[in-house]
Amino acid sequence: MKSRKMHRIIGMLLILPMFGWVVTGFIFFTKPGYEGAYDQLAIKTYPLQRAFVIPPEANWLEAKVVKTILGHHLLVKTKDGFEHLDPISYQPKKLVDGEALQLLINDTFLHDPQRYGVVASIDGNQAITNTGVEVSLNWSQLSLRQSGQDTALINLLYKIHYLQWTPFKEFNQIFGFFGLMLLILLTLFGIKMVISTKPKRA
């Protein structure tokens, strides 16, 4: 089969992937909406109003006291992970209930109310705002993670770009490898066509 015909066939097979690569590549380069979609949401803290004595525990790698709208928290890192303790009793601090959790999260939203709005519903340590943003609380580290419709859209674009077009991981890997091989073949046949059509010297 001639190089020109193979080049045409491979080019037709790559129409959709190439279109996806161009569109998503432009979006990844310009990054519209990335700031909000991947905003590092952090619990709002306040200055400590009193001093705390942190006992020297052999298994504590790090320890810090922070104050939120709910009061004071002792956050400890050990070799086994993280612990959230009461800074007075040093006992594990239980996850707050829905009303207190709503107060904690809404207090954090004050820096960007247009994106986050207010908490509309809570299920365990998960909250959904009236603007459609999903927020999850890691109580042991007292940290938050957020994702909105824009986050989901950008993640979808990444899947399109890397040819992750199905819910099957193994198939996506094979499909992605096949797409790269076609792209390499398209380039090789293109080079061969250029060389073969180069005018010969007399």
C-alpha positions as CSV (number, residue, x, y, z in Angstrom):
1,M,0.0,0.0,0.0
2,K,1.4,3.4,-1.0
3,S,2.5,5.9,1.7
4,R,0.0,8.5,0.5
5,K,-2.9,6.1,0.9
6,M,-1.8,4.9,4.3
7,H,-1.3,8.5,5.4
8,R,-4.8,9.3,4.3
9,I,-6.3,6.3,6.2
10,I,-4.4,7.1,9.4
11,G,-5.4,10.7,9.1
12,M,-9.1,9.8,8.9
13,L,-8.7,7.6,11.9
14,L,-7.2,10.4,13.9
15,I,-9.7,13.1,13.0
16,L,-11.6,12.9,16.3
17,P,-8.5,12.5,18.5
18,M,-6.7,15.3,16.7
19,F,-9.7,17.6,17.1
20,G,-9.8,16.7,20.8
21,W,-6.1,17.3,21.3
22,V,-6.2,20.7,19.6
23,V,-9.3,21.9,21.6
24,T,-8.2,20.6,25.0
25,G,-4.6,21.6,24.4
26,F,-5.7,25.2,23.8
27,I,-7.8,25.1,27.0
28,F,-4.9,23.6,29.0
29,F,-2.6,26.4,27.7
30,T,-4.9,29.3,28.5
31,K,-6.4,27.7,31.6
32,P,-9.8,29.5,31.7
33,G,-11.6,29.0,35.0
34,Y,-8.8,27.0,36.6
35,E,-8.5,29.4,39.5
36,G,-11.9,28.7,40.8
37,A,-12.1,25.0,39.8
38,Y,-9.0,24.1,41.7
39,D,-9.2,26.6,44.5
40,Q,-7.4,25.4,47.6
41,L,-10.2,25.9,50.1
42,A,-8.8,26.3,53.6
43,I,-10.5,26.4,57.0
44,K,-10.7,30.0,58.2
45,T,-8.6,30.4,61.4
46,Y,-8.4,33.1,64.0
47,P,-5.6,34.3,66.4
48,L,-5.2,32.3,69.5
49,Q,-6.5,34.0,72.6
50,R,-4.7,31.9,75.1
51,A,-1.6,29.8,75.5
52,F,-1.6,26.0,75.4
53,V,1.0,23.6,76.8
54,I,1.7,20.8,74.3
55,P,3.0,17.7,76.1
56,P,6.1,16.1,74.5
57,E,4.7,12.9,73.1
58,A,7.2,10.4,71.7
59,N,4.9,9.5,68.7
60,W,4.1,13.0,67.7
61,L,6.0,14.2,64.7
62,E,4.2,17.5,64.5
63,A,1.6,19.3,66.6
64,K,-0.2,22.7,66.3
65,V,-3.1,24.4,67.8
66,V,-5.5,26.4,65.7
67,K,-8.6,28.4,66.4
68,T,-11.7,28.3,64.2
69,I,-15.2,29.7,64.7
70,L,-15.9,26.5,66.6
71,G,-13.1,27.0,69.1
72,H,-9.6,25.5,69.5
73,H,-8.2,22.4,67.9
74,L,-5.0,20.4,68.5
75,L,-3.8,18.8,65.2
76,V,-1.2,16.1,65.6
77,K,0.8,14.1,63.0
78,T,2.1,10.7,64.0
79,K,3.8,7.9,62.1
80,D,0.4,6.3,61.7
81,G,-1.3,9.4,60.3
82,F,-3.2,12.4,61.7
83,E,-5.2,13.0,64.9
84,H,-7.6,15.8,65.8
85,L,-7.5,16.3,69.6
86,D,-8.9,18.6,72.2
87,P,-6.0,20.9,73.2
88,I,-7.0,20.7,76.9
89,S,-7.9,17.1,77.5
90,Y,-5.8,15.7,74.6
91,Q,-8.7,13.4,73.8
92,P,-9.9,12.8,70.2
93,K,-12.3,15.5,69.1
94,K,-15.4,14.0,67.5
95,L,-16.7,15.2,64.2
96,V,-19.1,18.1,64.7
97,D,-22.8,17.7,63.9
98,G,-24.5,19.2,60.9
99,E,-25.3,22.6,62.3
100,A,-21.8,23.2,63.7
101,L,-20.3,21.8,60.4
102,Q,-22.4,24.2,58.4
103,L,-21.2,27.1,60.6
104,L,-17.5,26.0,60.1
105,I,-17.8,25.7,56.3
106,N,-19.9,28.8,55.8
107,D,-17.3,30.8,57.7
108,T,-14.7,29.6,55.2
109,F,-16.8,30.7,52.2
110,L,-16.7,34.3,53.2
111,H,-13.6,34.9,51.1
112,D,-15.5,34.0,47.9
113,P,-19.3,34.0,48.4
114,Q,-19.9,34.3,44.7
115,R,-18.5,30.9,44.0
116,Y,-19.4,29.0,47.2
117,G,-22.6,30.7,48.4
118,V,-23.8,28.9,51.5
119,V,-24.2,25.3,52.5
120,A,-27.5,23.9,51.2
121,S,-27.3,20.3,52.5
122,I,-24.9,18.1,54.6
123,D,-24.4,14.4,54.7
124,G,-21.8,13.3,57.2
125,N,-18.6,15.2,56.4
126,Q,-19.9,16.1,52.9
127,A,-21.7,19.4,52.0
128,I,-23.3,20.8,48.9
129,T,-23.7,24.5,48.5
130,N,-26.5,26.4,46.8
131,T,-24.1,27.2,43.9
132,G,-23.6,23.4,43.2
133,V,-20.1,23.1,44.8
134,E,-19.4,19.9,46.7
135,V,-17.2,20.3,49.8
136,S,-15.7,17.4,51.8
137,L,-14.1,17.9,55.3
138,N,-11.1,15.9,56.4
139,W,-11.7,16.1,60.2
140,S,-8.4,14.5,61.3
141,Q,-6.5,17.2,59.4
142,L,-9.1,19.9,59.6
143,S,-8.9,20.5,55.8
144,L,-11.4,21.0,53.0
145,R,-11.6,19.8,49.4
146,Q,-14.0,21.4,46.9
147,S,-15.2,20.6,43.4
148,G,-17.8,22.3,41.3
149,Q,-19.2,21.8,37.8
150,D,-16.2,23.6,36.4
151,T,-13.9,21.1,38.1
152,A,-15.9,18.2,36.6
153,L,-15.7,19.8,33.1
154,I,-11.9,20.3,33.3
155,N,-11.4,16.7,34.5
156,L,-13.6,15.5,31.6
157,L,-11.4,17.5,29.2
158,Y,-8.3,15.8,30.6
159,K,-9.9,12.4,30.0
160,I,-10.7,13.5,26.4
161,H,-7.1,14.7,25.9
162,Y,-5.6,11.5,27.1
163,L,-8.1,9.3,25.2
164,Q,-9.7,8.0,28.4
165,W,-13.0,7.7,26.6
166,T,-14.5,4.7,28.4
167,P,-15.0,3.7,32.0
168,F,-12.6,0.8,31.5
169,K,-9.0,1.6,32.6
170,E,-7.3,-1.2,30.7
171,F,-9.1,-0.4,27.5
172,N,-8.3,3.3,27.8
173,Q,-4.6,2.4,28.2
174,I,-4.7,0.3,25.0
175,F,-6.7,2.9,23.2
176,G,-4.2,5.7,24.2
177,F,-1.2,3.6,23.2
178,F,-3.0,2.8,19.8
179,G,-3.6,6.5,19.3
180,L,0.1,7.4,19.9
181,M,1.2,4.7,17.5
182,L,-1.1,6.0,14.8
183,L,0.3,9.5,15.4
184,I,3.8,8.2,15.0
185,L,2.9,6.3,11.8
186,L,1.2,9.4,10.4
187,T,4.4,11.4,11.0
188,L,6.6,8.6,9.5
189,F,4.5,8.2,6.4
190,G,4.4,12.0,6.0
191,I,8.2,12.2,6.1
192,K,8.4,9.3,3.6
193,M,6.0,11.2,1.2
194,V,8.1,14.3,1.4
195,I,11.3,12.4,0.7
196,S,9.8,10.3,-2.2
197,T,8.4,13.4,-3.9
198,K,11.6,15.4,-3.6
199,P,12.8,16.3,-7.2
200,K,15.8,14.3,-8.3
201,R,18.9,16.1,-9.5
202,A,19.9,15.6,-13.1
